[in-house]
Amino acid sequence: MFLSDSLLRPARVLAAIAAIAALVGAPGVAWGAADDTGGDDAGIRWSVTPAGETGPDGRTAAEHTLDPGEGVDDYFAVRNVSDADVTFALTAADGFYTRNGRFDILASGEESVDSGTWISLPEEVTVPAGQVAVVPYRIDVPDQAEPGDHAAGITASVLSIGATDDGTSVGVESRVGFRVLTRVTGEITPIAALARGSASYTLSWNPFRPGSVTVSFEVVNEGNTRLLVDGEATAGAGTSAFPGDGTPQELLPGDERPFTVVIDDVWPLFFVPTTVSVGAESVTMDGLSSEVAPVETEIPVWAVPWPQLALLLGVVLVVFAIIGGRLRSRRRLDSLLAQAREEGRRSVAAAPE
């Protein structure tokens, strides 16, 4: 399930004012966790989940494997956890992951070009207060659909009206929905790749402490199936895993996901060998997974050990100063001895016979 809010154009806002006016005054109640329901400022609370003909069936997403030209009927449930009847707008649109790994669908007004156009469903549903409505929908895969995974989402939404500081009316569409993933049969080619890698070294100005390497890169899903990706970055003798929470992140076909990894305890050795390794798994509709060939790339990192060089220069200067002092002392001693010998010879020469 996912929740999202988007601003609407004034024209659509004006058209929706009449429909929303009855909702704005409706009192609301808190229900469930933040990721289970959505709500607007009017206190309307609701949830949307996949369902069977009689109600929610425990699924969190709808997933189907279909041949090109094949279709399937399915259901979803809209639960109105409010004290007033609510009419929800129903929408199907292409789905995508944001760059921080959150699933969403195209905003209202953006045209779907993929599996969002394969879904047929009613335009709206009215759900009495505290009740659940089961809504049928259908997925029809075009004859020329490309093999692989195609992501879309179905949402139930309400509109609310607000005003900016200059008095302009602004509409906010609050959406709650679930993911609809369709795998079209055919040749399946899971491929992971790395792109736009860069790295930099951060010195510790304490010459007795190592610094760190920061590595930035993007993992690209170049295949036609969704992938679960994770991996590690290595610099010198240090290693750091990603993602940071240890949970593999999902990439849809064509997705690019940025990562930044910090590797601590890396000594500056002028050139630090740095490697990024990505492991990926291709996920099937039945929850099984198969490993994809790992991807690895090397990123050059220059790390000039300025603190250590400064310390070394200081040591060298001290050594030279000590050696120079000893040489000067030796020369003074030799000079005094020579002077004493000369004076001794003069004294002997001047003595009477």
C-alpha positions in Angstrom: 0.0 0.0 0.0 1.2 3.5 -0.6 0.0 7.0 0.2 0.7 10.2 -1.7 -0.5 13.8 -2.0 -0.3 16.0 -5.1 -1.3 19.6 -5.9 -4.0 20.0 -8.5 -4.5 22.7 -11.1 -7.0 25.5 -10.3 -9.4 24.4 -13.0 -9.8 20.9 -11.5 -10.0 22.4 -8.1 -13.0 24.6 -9.0 -14.7 21.6 -10.6 -14.2 19.6 -7.4 -15.3 22.3 -4.9 -19.0 21.2 -5.0 -18.1 17.6 -4.5 -15.8 18.3 -1.6 -17.9 20.8 0.3 -20.0 18.0 1.9 -16.8 16.3 3.0 -15.0 19.2 4.6 -17.2 19.3 7.6 -17.1 15.6 8.3 -15.6 14.7 11.6 -12.9 12.0 11.5 -11.3 9.4 13.7 -7.8 8.1 13.9 -7.4 4.5 12.8 -4.5 2.1 12.1 -0.9 2.9 11.4 0.2 5.7 9.1 1.1 3.2 6.3 -2.3 1.5 6.5 -4.6 4.4 5.9 -4.7 7.8 4.4 -6.4 11.0 5.6 -7.0 14.6 4.7 -7.5 17.7 6.8 -11.2 17.1 6.9 -10.7 13.9 8.9 -11.5 11.4 6.2 -9.7 8.1 6.8 -9.6 5.2 4.4 -7.6 2.2 3.2 -7.3 0.4 -0.1 -6.2 -3.2 -0.5 -6.4 -6.1 -3.0 -9.5 -8.3 -2.3 -11.6 -11.2 -3.4 -15.3 -11.0 -4.3 -16.2 -11.0 -0.6 -13.6 -8.6 0.8 -9.9 -8.2 1.6 -7.9 -11.4 1.0 -4.6 -10.6 2.8 -2.7 -9.5 -0.2 -0.7 -6.3 0.0 -0.2 -6.0 -3.8 -1.8 -7.5 -6.9 0.6 -9.6 -9.1 -0.4 -11.5 -12.2 1.5 -13.4 -14.9 -0.3 -13.1 -18.3 0.4 -13.8 -21.9 0.2 -11.0 -24.5 -3.4 -10.6 -25.4 -4.6 -12.2 -22.2 -6.8 -10.6 -19.5 -7.8 -11.2 -15.9 -10.5 -10.0 -13.5 -9.6 -9.0 -9.9 -11.0 -7.0 -7.0 -10.0 -4.4 -4.4 -11.6 -3.2 -1.2 -12.0 0.4 -0.1 -12.6 0.8 3.6 -14.1 4.1 4.8 -13.0 4.7 8.4 -14.9 7.9 8.8 -18.2 9.1 10.4 -19.6 10.2 7.0 -20.3 8.7 3.7 -17.5 9.4 1.2 -17.3 9.3 -2.6 -13.8 8.3 -3.6 -12.3 8.9 -7.1 -10.7 5.7 -8.4 -7.6 5.9 -10.6 -5.2 3.5 -12.3 -1.8 4.8 -13.5 1.7 3.7 -14.3 3.8 3.0 -11.3 7.4 3.9 -10.5 9.9 4.0 -7.6 11.1 7.4 -6.5 14.9 7.9 -6.2 14.6 7.2 -2.4 13.0 3.8 -3.1 9.3 4.7 -2.4 6.6 3.4 -4.8 4.2 5.8 -6.3 2.1 6.4 -9.4 1.9 9.2 -11.9 0.2 12.3 -10.7 -3.2 13.3 -11.9 -2.9 15.0 -15.3 0.1 12.9 -16.3 -0.6 10.4 -19.0 0.1 6.7 -18.5 1.8 4.9 -21.4 2.3 1.4 -20.0 0.3 -1.0 -17.7 -1.6 1.8 -16.2 -3.6 1.9 -19.5 -4.3 -1.9 -19.2 -6.5 -1.5 -16.2 -10.3 -0.9 -16.4 -12.2 0.2 -13.3 -15.1 2.4 -12.3 -14.4 6.1 -12.0 -15.6 6.4 -8.4 -17.2 4.5 -5.5 -19.3 5.8 -2.6 -18.6 4.0 0.6 -20.9 4.4 3.7 -19.4 5.5 7.0 -17.5 2.6 8.6 -18.2 0.2 5.7 -16.1 -1.6 3.0 -16.9 -1.6 -0.7 -15.5 -4.3 -3.0 -14.7 -2.9 -6.5 -14.1 -5.1 -9.5 -11.4 -4.2 -12.1 -9.9 -5.9 -15.1 -6.4 -6.1 -16.6 -6.1 -6.6 -20.4 -2.6 -7.1 -21.8 -2.1 -5.8 -25.3 -1.1 -8.3 -28.0 2.2 -6.4 -28.6 3.1 -6.0 -24.9 6.8 -6.5 -24.2 7.8 -9.4 -22.0 8.8 -8.6 -18.5 7.5 -6.8 -15.4 5.1 -3.8 -15.8 4.2 -1.8 -12.7 1.0 0.2 -12.1 -1.1 1.2 -9.1 -4.7 1.6 -8.2 -5.7 4.4 -5.9 -8.8 5.8 -4.1 -8.5 9.5 -3.6 -10.3 12.6 -2.1 -9.7 16.3 -2.8 -9.3 19.0 -0.3 -9.2 22.8 -0.8 -6.8 25.2 0.8 -5.5 28.6 0.2 -2.0 30.0 -0.2 -0.7 33.2 1.5 -1.8 35.3 -1.5 -5.4 33.9 -1.3 -5.1 31.5 -4.3 -7.1 28.3 -4.0 -5.0 25.2 -4.0 -6.4 21.7 -4.2 -4.6 18.7 -2.7 -5.4 15.2 -3.9 -4.8 12.6 -1.2 -4.3 9.1 -2.6 -4.1 5.7 -1.0 -3.5 2.7 -3.1 -1.7 -0.6 -3.8 0.7 -1.8 -6.4 -0.4 -3.8 -9.5 2.4 -5.7 -11.1 1.9 -7.6 -14.3 4.5 -10.0 -15.7 4.1 -10.5 -19.4 5.4 -13.9 -20.5 8.2 -14.2 -23.0 12.0 -13.9 -22.8 13.0 -12.7 -19.4 16.4 -10.9 -19.1 17.4 -9.7 -15.7 20.4 -7.4 -16.0 22.0 -5.1 -13.4 24.5 -2.4 -14.2 26.5 0.4 -12.5 26.7 4.0 -13.7 28.1 7.4 -12.8 30.5 6.2 -10.1 32.7 8.7 -8.3 34.7 8.7 -5.1 36.5 11.2 -2.9 38.9 10.9 0.1 38.4 12.8 3.4 41.6 13.3 5.4 41.9 13.1 9.1 44.3 15.9 10.1 45.5 13.7 12.9 48.4 11.9 11.2 47.8 8.9 13.5 44.2 8.4 12.5 42.9 7.1 9.1 40.5 9.0 6.9 37.4 7.9 4.9 36.3 7.3 1.3 32.9 8.5 0.1 31.6 6.5 -2.9 28.6 7.6 -5.0 27.1 5.6 -7.8 23.8 4.5 -9.4 22.5 1.0 -9.8 20.6 0.5 -13.1 18.1 -2.1 -13.9 18.8 -2.7 -17.6 16.7 -5.9 -17.9 12.9 -6.4 -18.1 12.2 -7.8 -14.6 12.2 -6.3 -11.2 15.4 -6.7 -9.2 16.4 -6.8 -5.5 19.8 -5.2 -5.2 22.4 -4.8 -2.5 26.2 -4.9 -2.3 29.3 -3.5 -0.8 32.0 -0.9 -1.5 35.6 -1.6 -0.6 38.5 0.9 -0.3 41.9 -0.2 0.8 41.2 -2.6 3.8 37.8 -1.0 4.6 34.4 -2.3 3.6 30.9 -0.9 3.9 27.6 -2.5 2.8 24.6 -0.9 1.1 21.7 -0.2 1.5 22.5 1.1 5.0 19.6 -0.7 6.7 20.6 -4.0 5.2 17.3 -4.5 3.3 17.7 -5.0 -0.5 16.0 -2.3 -2.6 13.7 -3.1 -5.4 14.3 -1.7 -8.9 11.7 -1.9 -11.7 12.9 -2.3 -15.3 14.6 0.9 -16.4 15.0 2.2 -12.8 18.2 4.0 -11.7 18.8 4.2 -7.9 21.5 6.4 -6.4 23.6 5.2 -3.5 26.2 6.9 -1.4 28.5 4.8 0.8 31.1 6.0 3.4 34.0 3.7 4.1 35.8 4.5 7.3 39.4 3.6 8.5 41.1 4.1 5.2 44.7 5.2 5.3 45.9 7.6 2.6 48.4 5.8 0.4 48.4 8.2 -2.5 46.2 5.8 -4.6 43.5 3.8 -2.8 42.0 1.0 -4.8 38.2 1.3 -4.5 35.7 -1.3 -5.7 31.9 -1.3 -5.8 30.2 -4.7 -6.1 26.5 -5.2 -6.7 24.5 -8.4 -6.2 21.0 -8.7 -7.6 18.1 -11.2 -7.5 15.3 -11.5 -10.0 12.0 -12.0 -8.2 9.2 -14.2 -9.6 5.5 -13.8 -9.1 5.5 -16.8 -6.7 8.0 -15.1 -4.4 11.0 -17.1 -5.5 14.2 -15.5 -6.6 17.2 -16.3 -8.8 20.6 -14.6 -8.6 21.7 -12.4 -11.4 25.4 -12.1 -12.4 27.1 -9.7 -10.0 28.4 -6.4 -11.2 31.7 -4.9 -10.1 33.5 -1.7 -11.0 36.7 0.0 -9.9 36.8 3.8 -9.1 40.2 5.5 -8.8 40.7 7.5 -5.6 43.7 9.7 -5.0 44.5 10.2 -1.3 47.6 12.3 -0.7 48.7 11.8 2.9 49.4 15.5 3.7 49.3 15.1 7.5 51.7 12.1 7.4 53.9 14.0 4.9 54.0 17.0 7.2 54.9 14.8 10.1 57.6 13.1 8.1 59.0 16.5 7.0 59.0 17.6 10.6 60.9 14.4 11.7 63.4 14.9 8.8 63.9 18.5 9.8 64.5 17.5 13.5 67.0 14.8 12.4 68.8 17.2 10.2 68.9 19.7 13.0 70.3 17.2 15.4 72.9 16.0 12.9 73.8 19.6 12.0 74.2 20.5 15.7 76.5 17.6 16.2 78.6 18.5 13.2 78.9 22.0 14.4 79.9 20.9 17.8 82.5 18.5 16.4 83.9 21.3 14.3 84.1 23.6 17.3 85.8 20.9 19.3 88.3 20.3 16.5 89.0 24.0 16.3 89.6 24.3 20.0 91.9 21.3 20.0 93.9 22.7 17.0 94.1 26.0 18.8 95.4 24.3 21.9 98.0 22.4 20.0 99.2 25.5 18.3 99.5 27.4 21.5 101.5 24.4 23.0 103.9 24.5 20.1 104.4 28.3 20.5 105.0 27.8 24.3 107.7 25.2 23.6 109.4 27.4 20.9 109.6 30.4 23.2 111.0 28.6 26.2 114.8 29.4 27.0 117.3 26.6 26.4 
